[in-house]
């Protein structure tokens, strides 16, 4: 449909919320669909229990049709995926921290990389706006898994088709990631320390 494919949930790829599928927010172009499968396979080789959990992709419509509230999810080439979390015993899980998958931020450990504060001081009031779209916080016993999330990001980085990844600067620094594919998305967008956005050429 308009050059888009519905993401097929598998044992290694799944939508976080059934609403994503119900409202047709789970369409990508064929190249991105293949890329997702390759990323999922990389995760499987690291830990067979970890799934690639996606949040929002694109509508199955013509290019240019926006996927509110996202600024750029309108050509089948963009997708948001979730971080990986773990319990107090460092056991990784596919569970997340909110019903939507958005809005529970991993706060900066080093304040010099606090982009949220910088954007707020510049008057970009919407930067933290996704905190209102959790649709309920859950699994408060879980923590951000640095090791597993870094493995996920490296799997994304290693895909040749991927040319741009958005996470907060403090996470890039914390996870010791050097790839030029990781960019700052700008204060006009929203925070990216609750999810990963990436896109292909």
C-alpha positions in Angstrom: 0.0 0.0 0.0 1.7 3.2 -1.2 5.1 1.5 -1.1 4.6 0.6 2.6 4.5 -2.8 4.4 2.9 -3.6 7.7 5.6 -4.7 10.2 5.1 -8.3 10.9 5.4 -9.2 14.5 7.6 -12.2 15.0 9.3 -14.0 17.9 12.0 -11.3 17.6 10.0 -8.1 16.6 6.9 -6.8 18.3 4.9 -3.7 18.8 4.9 -2.4 22.3 1.2 -1.5 22.2 -1.7 -3.0 20.3 -2.8 0.5 19.7 0.1 1.0 17.3 -1.3 -1.8 15.1 -5.0 -0.8 15.7 -4.4 2.7 14.4 -2.1 1.6 11.5 1.0 3.3 12.9 3.1 0.2 12.0 4.0 0.7 8.4 7.4 1.1 6.8 8.9 0.8 3.4 10.4 -2.5 2.3 14.0 -1.5 3.0 13.3 -0.5 6.5 11.4 -3.7 7.1 14.4 -5.7 6.1 16.6 -3.5 8.2 14.4 -4.2 11.3 14.7 -7.9 10.7 18.5 -7.7 10.5 18.7 -5.6 13.7 16.4 -8.2 15.4 18.7 -11.0 14.3 21.8 -9.1 15.7 20.0 -8.8 19.1 19.1 -12.5 19.0 22.7 -13.4 18.6 23.5 -11.3 21.7 20.6 -12.5 23.8 17.8 -14.6 22.3 15.4 -13.3 25.0 15.6 -9.7 23.8 13.0 -8.6 21.3 13.2 -5.5 19.0 10.2 -3.6 20.4 8.9 -0.7 18.2 6.7 2.2 19.2 5.7 4.3 16.2 6.5 3.9 12.6 4.4 5.4 9.8 0.9 5.4 8.4 0.2 3.3 5.2 -0.4 6.4 3.2 1.3 8.6 0.6 4.6 10.3 1.4 4.0 13.5 3.3 1.0 12.3 5.3 2.1 13.2 8.9 2.0 10.8 11.9 1.1 13.1 14.7 2.7 14.1 17.0 6.0 13.2 15.1 7.6 15.8 12.9 9.2 13.4 10.4 7.4 10.1 10.4 5.8 10.6 7.0 7.8 8.7 4.3 8.0 5.1 5.6 11.7 5.5 6.4 11.5 6.4 10.1 10.7 4.4 13.2 10.9 4.7 17.0 12.1 1.7 19.1 12.3 1.2 22.8 15.2 1.0 25.1 16.0 -2.3 26.8 15.4 -2.5 30.6 16.5 -4.9 33.4 15.5 -5.7 36.9 17.5 -5.3 40.1 19.3 -8.5 39.4 20.4 -7.2 35.9 18.1 -9.7 34.2 17.0 -8.0 30.9 13.3 -8.0 30.0 11.0 -6.9 27.2 8.8 -5.1 29.6 8.8 -1.3 29.4 8.2 1.7 31.8 5.0 3.1 30.3 1.9 1.9 28.5 2.8 4.0 25.4 6.5 3.3 25.6 7.2 7.1 25.7 7.5 9.7 28.5 9.6 8.0 31.2 13.0 9.7 30.7 16.4 8.4 31.6 17.8 11.4 33.3 21.3 12.8 32.7 24.0 11.7 35.1 26.3 14.5 34.0 24.5 17.9 34.0 26.8 19.4 31.4 25.0 17.1 28.9 21.5 18.1 30.1 20.0 19.0 26.8 16.5 19.1 28.2 17.5 22.0 30.5 19.3 23.8 27.7 16.2 23.6 25.4 13.9 24.6 28.2 16.1 27.7 29.0 15.9 28.6 25.3 12.1 28.6 25.4 11.3 25.3 23.8 8.4 24.4 26.1 7.4 21.2 24.1 10.8 19.4 24.6 9.5 17.5 27.7 6.0 17.2 26.3 6.0 13.4 25.9 5.9 13.0 29.7 2.1 13.6 29.4 1.8 10.7 26.9 2.8 7.7 29.0 -0.8 6.6 29.3 0.3 5.3 32.7 3.7 4.4 34.2 4.3 0.7 34.8 7.0 -1.7 35.9 8.6 0.8 38.3 10.9 -1.9 39.5 12.8 -1.9 36.2 15.9 0.1 35.3 17.6 1.2 32.1 20.0 -1.5 30.8 23.1 0.3 29.6 24.7 -2.9 28.3 21.7 -4.2 26.4 20.6 -0.8 25.0 24.1 -0.2 23.8 24.0 -3.6 22.0 20.8 -2.5 20.4 22.2 0.8 19.3 25.3 -0.8 17.9 23.1 -3.2 15.9 21.3 -0.2 14.5 24.5 1.7 13.7 26.0 -1.3 11.9 23.2 -1.4 9.4 24.4 0.3 6.2 20.9 1.6 5.3 20.6 3.5 8.6 22.0 7.0 8.2 20.6 8.9 11.2 19.8 8.0 14.8 18.4 10.3 17.5 19.1 9.9 21.2 19.9 12.5 23.8 23.6 13.7 23.9 23.9 12.5 27.5 23.1 9.0 26.5 25.6 9.0 23.6 28.3 10.1 26.1 27.2 7.7 28.8 27.2 4.7 26.5 30.5 5.7 24.9 29.1 5.7 21.4 31.2 7.5 18.7 29.2 7.0 15.5 28.5 10.0 13.4 25.1 8.5 12.6 24.0 9.6 16.1 22.8 13.2 15.9 21.1 15.7 18.1 17.6 16.2 16.8 17.2 19.8 17.8 15.3 21.6 20.5 12.3 22.0 18.2 11.6 18.2 18.6 11.0 16.3 21.8 13.3 14.5 24.2 15.0 11.3 23.1 16.0 9.7 26.3 12.9 7.6 26.5 13.3 6.0 23.1 15.5 5.6 20.0 14.5 7.2 16.6 16.3 6.0 13.5 15.8 6.4 9.8 17.2 5.0 6.6 18.3 6.6 3.3 
